[in-house]
Amino acid sequence: MTVVLAYAPGDLGTATARSAGRSAALLGSKVVIVNATRADRLVDPRWADEAELAHVIEILDEAQVGHEVRHLKSGALPADVVLEVAEEVAAELIVVGLRRRTPVGKLVLGSTPQQILLRANCPVLAVKA
């Protein structure tokens, strides 16, 4: 049994990691942390550095759940990467963070959490910070 955490750095990412840890502890599962970026991007604020990933691991250690990190650069969109990992590990839950965005911003730019919510084959827990 596995919980997939779609992680991006920041306060929302920390809140999402805490929720994933609590959920995994309740379900008796491990957490697969997915942090992904497009391979063609030179700079991506959602790409976690080692210190940020270490902080997530500390949060999961405090929740006493096992974990695995998937720090991936791919030609695919981050939502596709998260969904592929979720299918690969037969996830029972995906945890994503939701930022406040205008409807026009979502329409024009799309939304990774929105794509995950619409296309996931398992329940999705959406966290707002």
DSSP file (Angstrom, degrees, kcal/mol; ACC not computed):
  #  RESIDUE AA STRUCTURE BP1 BP2  ACC     N-H-->O    O-->H-N    N-H-->O    O-->H-N    TCO  KAPPA ALPHA  PHI   PSI    X-CA   Y-CA   Z-CA
    1    1 A M              0   0    0      0, 0.0    29,-1.5     0, 0.0     2,-0.4   0.000 360.0 360.0 360.0 137.4    0.0    0.0    0.0
    2    2 A T  E     -a   30   0A   0     88,-0.4    90,-2.9    27,-0.2    91,-1.0  -0.991 360.0-153.9-142.9 141.9    1.3    3.4   -1.0
    3    3 A V  E     -ab  31  93A   0     27,-2.8    29,-2.8    -2,-0.4     2,-0.5  -0.965  20.7-147.2-108.7 129.6    0.6    7.1   -0.7
    4    4 A V  E     -ab  32  94A   0     89,-2.8    91,-3.1    -2,-0.5     2,-0.6  -0.875   7.3-157.3-100.0 126.2    2.0    9.3   -3.5
    5    5 A L  E     -ab  33  95A   0     27,-2.7    29,-3.3    -2,-0.5     2,-1.1  -0.913   6.5-153.1-104.3 114.1    3.0   12.8   -2.5
    6    6 A A  E     -a   34   0A   0     89,-2.7    91,-0.4    -2,-0.6     2,-0.4  -0.774  30.9-164.6 -84.1 102.1    3.1   15.3   -5.3
    7    7 A Y        +     0   0    0     27,-2.6    29,-0.3    -2,-1.1    41,-0.2  -0.757  26.5 166.4-105.6 135.6    5.7   17.6   -3.8
    8    8 A A        -     0   0    0     -2,-0.4     8,-0.1    27,-0.1     5,-0.1  -0.987  43.3-100.6-134.4 141.5    6.7   21.2   -4.6
    9    9 A P  S    S+     0   0    0      0, 0.0     2,-0.2     0, 0.0     3,-0.2  -0.124  75.4  59.0 -61.4 155.8    8.8   23.3   -2.2
   10   10 A G  S  > S-     0   0    0      1,-0.2     4,-2.1     2,-0.1     5,-0.2  -0.605 101.1 -50.9 120.8-178.4    7.3   26.0    0.0
   11   11 A D  H  > S+     0   0    0      1,-0.2     4,-2.3     2,-0.2     5,-0.2   0.883 134.4  51.1 -60.7 -40.4    4.8   26.3    2.8
   12   12 A L  H  > S+     0   0    0      1,-0.2     4,-2.5     2,-0.2    -1,-0.2   0.900 108.5  52.2 -65.0 -40.0    2.1   24.4    0.8
   13   13 A G  H  > S+     0   0    0      2,-0.2     4,-2.4     1,-0.2    -2,-0.2   0.881 109.1  50.3 -62.4 -38.4    4.6   21.6    0.1
   14   14 A T  H  X S+     0   0    0     -4,-2.1     4,-2.3     2,-0.2    -2,-0.2   0.925 111.5  47.5 -65.3 -45.0    5.3   21.3    3.9
   15   15 A A  H  X S+     0   0    0     -4,-2.3     4,-2.1     1,-0.2    -2,-0.2   0.890 112.4  50.3 -62.7 -39.1    1.6   21.2    4.6
   16   16 A T  H  X S+     0   0    0     -4,-2.5     4,-2.5     2,-0.2    -2,-0.2   0.901 109.0  51.2 -66.3 -41.4    1.1   18.6    1.9
   17   17 A A  H  X S+     0   0    0     -4,-2.4     4,-2.4     2,-0.2    -2,-0.2   0.906 109.4  50.5 -63.0 -41.7    4.0   16.5    3.3
   18   18 A R  H  X S+     0   0    0     -4,-2.3     4,-2.4     2,-0.2    -1,-0.2   0.916 111.4  48.3 -61.9 -42.5    2.5   16.5    6.8
   19   19 A S  H  X S+     0   0    0     -4,-2.1     4,-2.5     2,-0.2    -2,-0.2   0.896 111.1  50.2 -65.2 -40.1   -0.9   15.4    5.4
   20   20 A A  H  X S+     0   0    0     -4,-2.5     4,-2.6     2,-0.2    -2,-0.2   0.903 110.7  50.2 -64.6 -40.5    0.7   12.6    3.4
   21   21 A G  H  X S+     0   0    0     -4,-2.4     4,-2.2     2,-0.2    -2,-0.2   0.925 112.6  45.8 -63.1 -45.5    2.6   11.5    6.5
   22   22 A R  H  X S+     0   0    0     -4,-2.4     4,-2.2     2,-0.2    -2,-0.2   0.916 114.3  48.7 -63.1 -43.2   -0.6   11.5    8.6
   23   23 A S  H  X S+     0   0    0     -4,-2.5     4,-2.2     1,-0.2    -2,-0.2   0.921 111.6  48.4 -64.1 -44.5   -2.6    9.7    5.9
   24   24 A A  H  X>S+     0   0    0     -4,-2.6     5,-2.7     1,-0.2     4,-1.2   0.893 110.1  52.3 -64.2 -39.4    0.1    7.0    5.4
   25   25 A A  H  <5S+     0   0    0     -4,-2.2     3,-0.3     1,-0.2    -1,-0.2   0.915 111.5  46.7 -62.8 -42.4    0.3    6.4    9.1
   26   26 A L  H  <5S+     0   0    0     -4,-2.2    -1,-0.2     1,-0.2    -2,-0.2   0.869 117.7  42.2 -66.3 -36.7   -3.5    5.9    9.3
   27   27 A L  H  <5S-     0   0    0     -4,-2.2    -1,-0.2    -5,-0.2    -2,-0.2   0.568 108.2-121.6 -87.2  -9.2   -3.4    3.6    6.3
   28   28 A G  T  <5 +     0   0    0     -4,-1.2    -3,-0.2    -3,-0.3     2,-0.2   0.885  69.4 132.7  68.7  38.2   -0.3    1.7    7.3
   29   29 A S      < -     0   0    0     -5,-2.7    37,-0.3    -6,-0.1     2,-0.2  -0.613  56.4-118.9-115.7 170.8    1.4    2.7    4.1
   30   30 A K  E     -a    2   0A   0    -29,-1.5   -27,-2.8    -2,-0.2     2,-0.5  -0.656  28.6-122.4-101.4 168.6    4.6    4.1    2.9
   31   31 A V  E     -ac   3  67A   0     35,-2.4    37,-1.9    -2,-0.2     2,-0.6  -0.947  11.2-158.0-116.1 131.3    5.0    7.4    1.0
   32   32 A V  E     -ac   4  68A   0    -29,-2.8   -27,-2.7    -2,-0.5     2,-0.5  -0.946  17.1-149.5-104.4 114.2    6.5    7.9   -2.4
   33   33 A I  E     -ac   5  69A   0     35,-3.2    37,-3.3    -2,-0.6     2,-0.6  -0.733  12.0-166.1 -85.8 123.2    7.6   11.5   -2.8
   34   34 A V  E     +ac   6  70A   0    -29,-3.3   -27,-2.6    -2,-0.5     2,-0.5  -0.952  14.7 169.7-115.4 118.1    7.4   12.7   -6.4
   35   35 A N  E     + c   0  71A   0     35,-2.5    37,-2.1    -2,-0.6     2,-0.3  -0.975  18.6 172.1-125.2 115.2    9.1   16.0   -7.3
   36   36 A A  E     + c   0  72A   0     -2,-0.5     2,-0.3   -29,-0.3    37,-0.2  -0.898  16.5 176.6-129.9 152.0    9.2   16.5  -11.1
   37   37 A T  E     - c   0  73A   0     35,-1.8    37,-2.3    -2,-0.3     2,-0.2  -0.964  41.6 -92.0-143.9 160.8   10.1   19.1  -13.6
   38   38 A R  E >   - c   0  74A   0     -2,-0.3     3,-1.6    35,-0.2    37,-0.2  -0.557  31.7-132.2 -72.7 137.9   10.2   19.3  -17.3
   39   39 A A  T 3  S+     0   0    0     35,-2.6    36,-0.2     1,-0.3    -1,-0.1   0.723 103.8  60.3 -64.8 -22.3   13.7   18.3  -18.7
   40   40 A D  T 3  S+     0   0    0     34,-0.3     2,-0.4    35,-0.0    -1,-0.3   0.430  83.1 100.4 -87.9   1.8   13.7   21.4  -20.9
   41   41 A R    <   -     0   0    0     -3,-1.6     3,-0.1     1,-0.2    -4,-0.0  -0.747  48.9-170.8 -91.4 131.0   13.4   23.9  -18.0
   42   42 A L  S    S+     0   0    0     -2,-0.4     2,-0.4     1,-0.3    -1,-0.2   0.814  81.5  25.1 -84.0 -33.7   16.6   25.6  -16.9
   43   43 A V        +     0   0    0      3,-0.0    -1,-0.3     0, 0.0     3,-0.0  -0.999  64.3 166.2-134.2 130.9   14.9   27.1  -13.8
   44   44 A D    >   -     0   0    0     -2,-0.4     3,-2.1    -3,-0.1    -3,-0.0  -0.898  24.6-157.1-145.4 112.7   11.8   25.8  -12.0
   45   45 A P  T 3  S+     0   0    0      0, 0.0    -1,-0.1     0, 0.0   -37,-0.0   0.677  96.0  61.0 -64.9 -14.8   10.8   27.0   -8.6
   46   46 A R  T 3  S+     0   0    0    -38,-0.1     2,-0.6     2,-0.1   -10,-0.1   0.492  79.4 101.2 -88.9  -2.6    8.9   23.7   -8.0
   47   47 A W  S <  S-     0   0    0     -3,-2.1     2,-0.2   -39,-0.1    -3,-0.1  -0.741  72.1-137.6 -83.9 118.3   12.1   21.7   -8.4
   48   48 A A        -     0   0    0     -2,-0.6     2,-0.1   -41,-0.2    -2,-0.1  -0.495   8.7-143.0 -80.7 142.1   13.2   20.8   -4.9
   49   49 A D     >  -     0   0    0     -2,-0.2     4,-2.2     1,-0.1     5,-0.2  -0.421  36.8 -92.6 -91.3 178.2   16.8   20.9   -3.8
   50   50 A E  H  > S+     0   0    0      1,-0.2     4,-2.4     2,-0.2     5,-0.1   0.866 124.7  52.8 -61.4 -38.6   18.4   18.4   -1.4
   51   51 A A  H  > S+     0   0    0      2,-0.2     4,-1.8     1,-0.2    -1,-0.2   0.900 109.3  49.2 -65.1 -40.3   17.7   20.5    1.7
   52   52 A E  H  > S+     0   0    0      2,-0.2     4,-1.7     1,-0.2    -2,-0.2   0.903 112.5  47.3 -66.7 -40.6   14.0   20.7    0.8
   53   53 A L  H  X S+     0   0    0     -4,-2.2     4,-2.3     1,-0.2    -2,-0.2   0.881 108.8  55.0 -66.9 -36.8   13.8   17.0    0.2
   54   54 A A  H  X S+     0   0    0     -4,-2.4     4,-2.1     1,-0.2    -1,-0.2   0.879 105.5  53.2 -62.5 -36.9   15.6   16.3    3.5
   55   55 A H  H  X S+     0   0    0     -4,-1.8     4,-2.0     2,-0.2    -1,-0.2   0.907 108.3  49.3 -64.1 -41.9   13.0   18.4    5.3
   56   56 A V  H  X S+     0   0    0     -4,-1.7     4,-2.2     1,-0.2    -2,-0.2   0.911 109.6  51.9 -62.6 -42.2   10.2   16.3    3.7
   57   57 A I  H  X S+     0   0    0     -4,-2.3     4,-2.5     1,-0.2    -2,-0.2   0.894 107.4  52.9 -62.6 -39.9   12.0   13.2    4.8
   58   58 A E  H  X S+     0   0    0     -4,-2.1     4,-2.4     2,-0.2    -1,-0.2   0.917 108.1  51.1 -59.5 -43.6   12.2   14.6    8.4
   59   59 A I  H  X S+     0   0    0     -4,-2.0     4,-1.4     1,-0.2    -2,-0.2   0.917 112.8  45.1 -60.4 -43.9    8.4   15.2    8.4
   60   60 A L  H  <>S+     0   0    0     -4,-2.2     5,-2.0     2,-0.2     4,-0.4   0.849 110.3  54.1 -71.4 -33.8    7.8   11.6    7.2
   61   61 A D  H ><5S+     0   0    0     -4,-2.5     3,-1.1     1,-0.2    -1,-0.2   0.905 106.6  52.5 -64.1 -40.4   10.2   10.2    9.8
   62   62 A E  H 3<5S+     0   0    0     -4,-2.4    -1,-0.2     1,-0.3    -2,-0.2   0.851 108.3  50.5 -61.9 -34.4    8.3   12.1   12.5
   63   63 A A  T 3<5S-     0   0    0     -4,-1.4    -1,-0.3    -5,-0.2    -2,-0.2   0.525 112.8-126.7 -79.9  -5.5    5.1   10.4   11.3
   64   64 A Q  T < 5 +     0   0    0     -3,-1.1     2,-0.4    -4,-0.4    -3,-0.2   0.910  61.9 135.7  59.5  47.6    7.0    7.1   11.4
   65   65 A V      < -     0   0    0     -5,-2.0    -1,-0.2   -37,-0.0   -35,-0.2  -0.950  56.5-113.9-122.7 146.4    6.2    6.1    7.9
   66   66 A G        -     0   0    0     -2,-0.4   -35,-2.4   -37,-0.3     2,-0.3  -0.320  38.9-170.3 -69.4 159.4    8.5    4.6    5.3
   67   67 A H  E     -c   31   0A   0    -37,-0.2     2,-0.3   -35,-0.1   -35,-0.2  -0.986  22.0-164.1-153.1 160.2    9.4    6.7    2.2
   68   68 A E  E     -c   32   0A   0    -37,-1.9   -35,-3.2    -2,-0.3     2,-0.5  -0.983  19.9-137.5-142.9 143.3   11.0    6.7   -1.2
   69   69 A V  E     -c   33   0A   0     -2,-0.3     2,-0.5   -37,-0.2   -35,-0.2  -0.910  12.9-172.6-110.8 130.9   12.0    9.7   -3.2
   70   70 A R  E     +c   34   0A   0    -37,-3.3   -35,-2.5    -2,-0.5     2,-0.8  -0.911   8.1 178.2-118.0  99.3   11.4   10.1   -7.0
   71   71 A H  E     +c   35   0A   0     -2,-0.5     2,-0.4   -37,-0.2   -35,-0.2  -0.866  22.5 179.9-104.1  97.4   13.2   13.3   -8.0
   72   72 A L  E     -c   36   0A   0    -37,-2.1   -35,-1.8    -2,-0.8     2,-0.5  -0.839  34.2-165.4-120.7 136.9   12.6   13.2  -11.8
   73   73 A K  E     +c   37   0A   0     -2,-0.4     2,-0.3   -37,-0.2   -35,-0.2  -0.975  33.9 161.5-109.0 129.9   13.3   15.3  -14.8
   74   74 A S  E     -c   38   0A   0    -37,-2.3   -35,-2.6    -2,-0.5   -34,-0.3  -0.950  53.7-124.4-146.5 159.4   11.1   14.3  -17.7
   75   75 A G  S    S+     0   0    0     -2,-0.3     2,-0.1   -37,-0.2   -37,-0.1   0.616  91.4  86.2 -77.4 -13.8    9.8   15.4  -21.1
   76   76 A A  S    S-     0   0    0    -39,-0.1    -2,-0.3     1,-0.1   -37,-0.1  -0.397  92.7 -93.7 -84.6 162.8    6.3   14.9  -19.7
   77   77 A L     >  -     0   0    0      1,-0.1     4,-2.0    -2,-0.1     3,-0.5  -0.434  37.6-112.4 -69.6 150.2    4.2   17.3  -17.6
   78   78 A P  H  > S+     0   0    0      0, 0.0     4,-2.6     0, 0.0     5,-0.2   0.864 117.4  56.1 -54.3 -38.6    4.5   17.0  -13.8
   79   79 A A  H  > S+     0   0    0      1,-0.2     4,-2.4     2,-0.2     5,-0.2   0.910 107.4  49.3 -60.6 -41.2    0.9   15.8  -13.6
   80   80 A D  H  > S+     0   0    0     -3,-0.5     4,-2.3     2,-0.2    -1,-0.2   0.890 110.3  50.8 -64.8 -38.9    1.6   13.0  -16.0
   81   81 A V  H  X S+     0   0    0     -4,-2.0     4,-2.5     2,-0.2     5,-0.2   0.935 110.9  48.0 -64.1 -46.7    4.7   12.0  -14.0
   82   82 A V  H  X S+     0   0    0     -4,-2.6     4,-2.6     1,-0.2    -2,-0.2   0.927 113.3  48.0 -60.0 -45.5    2.8   11.9  -10.8
   83   83 A L  H  X S+     0   0    0     -4,-2.4     4,-2.2     2,-0.2    -1,-0.2   0.869 110.5  51.7 -65.7 -36.8    0.0    9.8  -12.3
   84   84 A E  H  X S+     0   0    0     -4,-2.3     4,-2.6     2,-0.2    -1,-0.2   0.929 111.9  46.2 -64.1 -45.0    2.5    7.4  -13.9
   85   85 A V  H  X S+     0   0    0     -4,-2.5     4,-2.4     2,-0.2    -2,-0.2   0.921 110.7  53.6 -63.2 -43.2    4.2    6.8  -10.6
   86   86 A A  H  <>S+     0   0    0     -4,-2.6     5,-2.8     1,-0.2     4,-0.4   0.904 112.3  44.1 -59.1 -41.8    0.9    6.4   -8.8
   87   87 A E  H ><5S+     0   0    0     -4,-2.2     3,-1.0     3,-0.2    -1,-0.2   0.917 111.4  54.1 -68.7 -42.2   -0.1    3.7  -11.4
   88   88 A E  H 3<5S+     0   0    0     -4,-2.6    -2,-0.2     1,-0.2    -1,-0.2   0.889 116.6  36.6 -58.3 -41.9    3.3    2.0  -11.1
   89   89 A V  T 3<5S-     0   0    0     -4,-2.4    -1,-0.2    -5,-0.1    -2,-0.2   0.356 108.7-120.7 -95.5   6.1    3.2    1.7   -7.3
   90   90 A A  T < 5 -     0   0    0     -3,-1.0   -88,-0.4    -4,-0.4    -3,-0.2   0.950  39.4-152.8  53.1  53.8   -0.6    1.0   -7.3
   91   91 A A      < -     0   0    0     -5,-2.8   -88,-0.2    -6,-0.1    -1,-0.1  -0.221  22.9-162.1 -59.5 141.4   -1.2    4.0   -5.1
   92   92 A E  S    S+     0   0    0    -90,-2.9     2,-0.3     1,-0.3   -89,-0.2   0.559  79.6  15.2 -96.2 -11.9   -4.2    4.0   -2.8
   93   93 A L  E     -b    3   0A   0    -91,-1.0   -89,-2.8    29,-0.1     2,-0.4  -0.963  60.0-154.8-159.8 140.7   -4.0    7.8   -2.3
   94   94 A I  E     -bd   4 124A   0     29,-1.9    31,-3.1    -2,-0.3     2,-0.5  -0.979  14.0-156.2-115.6 133.7   -2.4   10.7   -4.0
   95   95 A V  E     +bd   5 125A   0    -91,-3.1   -89,-2.7    -2,-0.4     2,-0.3  -0.951  19.2 171.0-112.9 124.2   -1.8   13.9   -1.9
   96   96 A V  E     - d   0 126A   0     29,-2.4    31,-2.9    -2,-0.5     2,-0.4  -0.899  27.8-124.9-128.6 157.4   -1.5   17.2   -3.8
   97   97 A G  E     - d   0 127A   0    -91,-0.4     2,-0.5    -2,-0.3    31,-0.2  -0.818  17.6-148.6-101.4 143.9   -1.3   20.9   -2.8
   98   98 A L  E     - d   0 128A   0     29,-3.2    31,-0.5    -2,-0.4     2,-0.3  -0.955   8.9-164.0-115.0 122.3   -3.7   23.5   -4.1
   99   99 A R        -     0   0    0     -2,-0.5     2,-0.5    29,-0.1    29,-0.0  -0.695  34.5 -99.3 -94.9 155.1   -2.6   27.1   -4.5
  100  100 A R        +     0   0    0     -2,-0.3     2,-0.3     0, 0.0    -1,-0.0  -0.634  54.6 163.4 -74.2 124.3   -5.1   29.9   -5.0
  101  101 A R        -     0   0    0     -2,-0.5    -3,-0.0     3,-0.0     0, 0.0  -0.982  39.1-108.1-139.2 151.3   -5.4   30.7   -8.6
  102  102 A T     >  -     0   0    0     -2,-0.3     4,-2.2     1,-0.1     5,-0.2  -0.407  31.2-115.2 -73.3 155.4   -7.9   32.6  -10.6
  103  103 A P  H  > S+     0   0    0      0, 0.0     4,-2.3     0, 0.0     5,-0.1   0.879 119.0  52.2 -57.4 -37.6  -10.2   30.7  -13.0
  104  104 A V  H  > S+     0   0    0      2,-0.2     4,-2.9     1,-0.2     5,-0.3   0.909 107.2  52.2 -66.5 -40.5   -8.6   32.4  -15.9
  105  105 A G  H  > S+     0   0    0      1,-0.2     4,-2.4     2,-0.2     5,-0.4   0.898 111.3  47.0 -60.9 -40.6   -5.2   31.5  -14.7
  106  106 A K  H  X S+     0   0    0     -4,-2.2     4,-1.7     3,-0.2    -1,-0.2   0.900 113.9  48.3 -66.4 -40.8   -6.3   27.8  -14.5
  107  107 A L  H  < S+     0   0    0     -4,-2.3    -2,-0.2    -5,-0.2    -1,-0.2   0.932 119.7  36.3 -65.7 -46.6   -7.9   28.0  -17.9
  108  108 A V  H  < S+     0   0    0     -4,-2.9    -2,-0.2     1,-0.2    -3,-0.2   0.929 132.4  25.1 -75.0 -46.7   -4.9   29.6  -19.6
  109  109 A L  H  < S-     0   0    0     -4,-2.4    -3,-0.2    -5,-0.3    -2,-0.2   0.624  98.6-137.3 -96.6 -14.7   -2.0   27.9  -17.8
  110  110 A G     <  -     0   0    0     -4,-1.7     2,-0.4    -5,-0.4    -1,-0.2  -0.133  16.7-106.1  76.6 175.6   -3.7   24.7  -16.7
  111  111 A S     >  -     0   0    0      1,-0.2     4,-2.4    -4,-0.1     5,-0.2  -0.967   7.7-149.9-147.3 124.8   -3.2   23.2  -13.2
  112  112 A T  H  > S+     0   0    0     -2,-0.4     4,-2.2     1,-0.2     5,-0.2   0.954 103.5  46.2 -59.7 -51.3   -1.1   20.2  -12.2
  113  113 A P  H  > S+     0   0    0      0, 0.0     4,-3.0     0, 0.0    -1,-0.2   0.895 110.9  54.0 -58.9 -37.6   -3.4   19.4   -9.2
  114  114 A Q  H  > S+     0   0    0      1,-0.2     4,-2.2     2,-0.2    -2,-0.2   0.925 108.9  47.9 -61.8 -44.7   -6.5   19.9  -11.4
  115  115 A Q  H  X S+     0   0    0     -4,-2.4     4,-1.8     2,-0.2    -1,-0.2   0.895 112.9  48.5 -62.9 -40.1   -5.1   17.4  -13.9
  116  116 A I  H  X S+     0   0    0     -4,-2.2     4,-1.9     1,-0.2    -2,-0.2   0.935 111.1  50.4 -65.4 -45.7   -4.3   14.9  -11.2
  117  117 A L  H  < S+     0   0    0     -4,-3.0    -2,-0.2     1,-0.2    -1,-0.2   0.886 115.2  43.4 -58.6 -40.3   -7.8   15.3   -9.6
  118  118 A L  H  < S+     0   0    0     -4,-2.2    -1,-0.2    -5,-0.2    -2,-0.2   0.789 123.8  32.4 -77.7 -28.2   -9.5   14.7  -12.9
  119  119 A R  H  < S+     0   0    0     -4,-1.8    -2,-0.2    -5,-0.2    -1,-0.2   0.520  83.9 118.3-112.1  -6.4   -7.4   11.8  -14.2
  120  120 A A     <  -     0   0    0     -4,-1.9     4,-0.1    -5,-0.2   -37,-0.0  -0.303  51.2-150.8 -68.1 146.1   -6.3    9.8  -11.1
  121  121 A N  S    S+     0   0    0    -38,-0.1    -1,-0.1     2,-0.1     3,-0.0   0.271  81.8  45.1 -95.8   8.4   -7.5    6.2  -10.7
  122  122 A C  S    S-     0   0    0      1,-0.0   -29,-0.1   -28,-0.0   -30,-0.1  -0.881 105.2 -67.3-140.2 171.0   -7.4    6.4   -6.9
  123  123 A P        -     0   0    0      0, 0.0   -29,-1.9     0, 0.0     2,-0.4  -0.277  45.7-149.3 -61.1 149.4   -8.6    8.9   -4.3
  124  124 A V  E     -d   94   0A   0    -31,-0.2     2,-0.6    -4,-0.1   -29,-0.2  -0.988   3.8-153.6-124.0 129.4   -6.9   12.3   -4.2
  125  125 A L  E     -d   95   0A   0    -31,-3.1   -29,-2.4    -2,-0.4     2,-0.5  -0.916  13.2-158.7-101.4 115.3   -6.4   14.4   -1.1
  126  126 A A  E     -d   96   0A   0     -2,-0.6     2,-0.4   -31,-0.2   -29,-0.2  -0.853   7.1-160.4 -99.4 124.6   -6.1   18.1   -2.0
  127  127 A V  E     -d   97   0A   0    -31,-2.9   -29,-3.2    -2,-0.5     2,-0.4  -0.881   6.7-165.5-109.5 132.0   -4.5   20.2    0.7
  128  128 A K  E      d   98   0A   0     -2,-0.4   -29,-0.1   -31,-0.2   -31,-0.0  -0.962 360.0 360.0-113.1 134.3   -4.7   24.0    0.9
  129  129 A A              0   0    0    -31,-0.5    -1,-0.1    -2,-0.4   -30,-0.1   0.432 360.0 360.0 -95.4 360.0   -2.3   25.9    3.2
